Amino acid sequence: MPEGSGSDPVITYKLENSRPVDLLDLTSSLAAFGEAYRDYVGCSGLELLPSNVRLVVRDIRAGSIIAELASLADQASWLLHHADLAGGFVSHFDQVLRYFLIPGSIGETPTKREAIQAISVMEPVAKDGGANLFLNVNGGDIQIHHHHYSYQEANAIQNQAKKFLGPPIPTEAVYQDQLLTLFQVRGVVTSTAGDRGIIESLSPDPVRLIFASDQVKAQILDQLENPFQKIFLVDVEAKSAAGRVRLYKILGVKDVLDRD
């Protein structure tokens, strides 16, 4: 399939490698890039759950590793917004990477989740002294955005992102006045199976949620507007294992804020 073919914009991930690439590093890099895209769309103001929108690999070609990534959404009407979002996302992700390349000099301060994504995306580049990564957005035959990262830049990005993340949190601790956003939650107060949320100050990943009582969960669910568009100020007990936060026990909800 020719690069950038068709009328829809295509995000191209091109890894120029000088030695064989570990499959786990490549898949983790692409997965983190797709996760960052989903996060960006989730914050774009569209009325969609973040899990409904993701990048899928449309084509992979040999030589340099070239992956064409296209959007897949549950709502077909959303594709009308894809051109602006594809370009906006790649520009935003470049700002995140440039922030770590020249710390604090470009754009807003990234989140911890974005720092971890940056580390994963750069991994196959940082391990190969002759590697380069190109992230492009092509619409038809027109190149809309073009960004390039060398082996040296990938290592610098990773090193600064790791410093930014700092030491891991304790295995078990109670934190007050934390900001919680919902990733997935069941609409039944008495059920917690599958409930997941993000507290960026503790972990960039969606983490399983349990609640101190049915009343605490009801405070989150019983909103006049979509609770996924809200930020909840909570007290939480966090439990971690193997270096990652695994469980949040929501002890109380103190306030509800608009996500925008």
N, C-alpha and C positions, 0 to 999 in steps of 0.2 A: 504494500500500500504506500503510495508516495507520501512524503512528509508534508503535513498540513493539508491534505486533500480534503475535499468536501467543503460545504459552506459553514459548518459549525467550527468554532475555534477549538484547537487541539493544543494541549500542553505537552511539550516534548521534553523528556528526561534523557539526556545523552551523556553517557559515561565513556570517556576515552581512557582506556586502561592499557597499561604496558605489560601486565602479567595477569594470569587467571584471577578472577574475582570469586571470593567465597560466596556461595549461593545464599547463605544465611545473612551475610552483610548486605547483599543486593536486595533481598526480599525485605529485610528490616528497613533499609533506606527507602524503598518505594512505599512500604506500609506507613512509615512516619510522614512521608510527603503527602500521602493520601489522607492521613489523619489530620494533618495541618490544614488541608483544603476543606475537610468537613467542618473543622472548627471555625474557619473563616466564614464559610457559608452560614453556619449557625449563628454568627454574630452580625450577619448582613442586614437583619431586619425582616427577612422573609418569614412568613408564618409556616415554618417547617421544623420538625424535630431534626436535630443534627444527624441522627442515625439514618435518616431517610435519603441523605445525599452523600455520594462518595465518588471517588475516581476509580475507573476501571481501566485495565490495560487493553488498548485497542489493537496494538501491534508491537512486536519486538523484533528487531533486526540484528543481524550478526555484524562482525567487524568491531567497531565500537558498539557498546551496548546502547541501543536506542529504543526507548519505550514511549509509544504514543499513548497518552492518557486522556480519556474522554469522560464526561460527567454522566452519571446514572442517577436519576431522581425518581421518586415515586409519583410525582406530579408532573405530567408532560408540560403543563403551562410554565413550570419553573424554567424550562430550557430557554425561554425568551430572555432571561436575565443572564444566561451563561456567558455571553461575550464579555460583558462588563466584569463579571465575577472572576473569570479565568485570568484576565489581565490584572485585575485588582489583587487577586490572591498572589500571583507570582511576584508582583511588585512589593506586596506586603512581606512575603517570605524573604525576599532579597534584603529588605530593611532589617529584618530580624538577624539574618546572617551578617550583614554589614555592622550591626550594633556590636556583635561579638568580635568581628574582625578589627574594628576601631572602637573599642569600648566606650559607650556613652555618646558617640559623636553623631549618630544618625537615628532619627525617629524616636518613638516612645520606648520606654523600658519594656522588654519582652516579659512574658510570664514564665514561670518555671516549666510549664508544659511545653512552651515554644522552645525553651533551651534544650530540653531532652529531645525534642523532635529534630532540632538543628544538629545535635550530636549524632543521632541515628542516620540522618540523611547524608552527612559528610563521611560516615565510616568507611565505605569502600574507596573513597577518594584519599582519605588520610592514610590508608594502609599501603598505597601504591605510589612510589616516588615519581612515577611518570604520568600520573592520572590527572584528568581534568573533568569537571562536571559542567554541563551546559543545561540551563533551564530556559526554554523558549515557549512563547505562545504564538501559534500560527493561525491565521484566519484565511482560508482559501490559499492563495499563493503569496499572501502578505505576512511578513514577520512583524508581529505587534510588539513583543517584548523579547529581549535577549540578555541573559545573565551568565557569567562565566566564573568558575571557582577553581583555582589550581590546587595542587597537592599541599603547597605551603599554606595557602589560605585556609584549606580544610582543617589542617592541624591547628592553626591559630584560632579558628572558630571553635573547635572542640575544646581546646585548653581554656579559653575564656568562658565558655558556657559551663564547664565543670566548676570553675572558680565561682561563677555566678550562682550555681545551685547550692554550694556550701555543703556542710556536713549533713549526714542523714538525721532524721528526727528520731527521738527515743522509741523503744519498742512499744511502750504504752504510756499515754499521757492525756490529761484533760486540758483543752484549750478553750478559752472564752472569747466571745465576740469574733467569730470566724465567719467569712462570707461563703455561703453554699449556693451553688447552682445545680439544678437537676439535670441529669443525663438520661435517666430512665426511671420511671416510677409507676407502680400499679395503682389504679384508682380505687382500690379497696383498702380502707383504713386498717383492717385487721390482718392484712397480708403484707409481708415484706420481701417475699421471694422476687428476685430480679430488680429490686430497688437499687439505684446507683446514683451517685452525685459527685461533684467536683468541688474541692476546697483548695484553691490554687496555692495558698500559703503553706499547705502541708504536702500536697502531691498534685502533679499536673494530670494524673490519670483519673478516670471514673472509678470510684471505689464503692463497694457494697455498703448500703445504708441499713441500719436498724434504728428503731426509735425507742426511747425510754418508756413511752406509753402510747396508746392509741390517740390520746388527745394531742400529743406532740405531732404525730403524723397528720392529724386533721388540721392543725394550724397551717401546714404546708399545702394540703390539698384543697382546703375550703377557701379558695380565692375567687373573687369576682371575675378576674382575668386569667389567662393561661398561666399556670404556675411555672412553666418552662421559660417564660419571659420575665421572671422575677428573680431577685437575689435575696436570700434569707440570712439574717444575722443570727447565728446560733452558737450555743455552747456545745462542745462535742468531745467525746472520748475517742481518741484515735489509737488503733492497734496496728502494729507493723510486724512483718516477718520477712526474712531473707532480703533485707534492705529496702522493702517497699511497704507502703501503707496498704493494709488489706481490708480494714473495717472501720467505719465511722458509726459510733452510737450517738445519735442526736439527743442531747439531754434536754434542750429547751430552745424555743424560737423566740427571739427578742424583738425582731423588727422585720419588715418586708419592704424591699426597695425595688423600683423599676429597673430592669436590666439596661435600658438605654440611658 
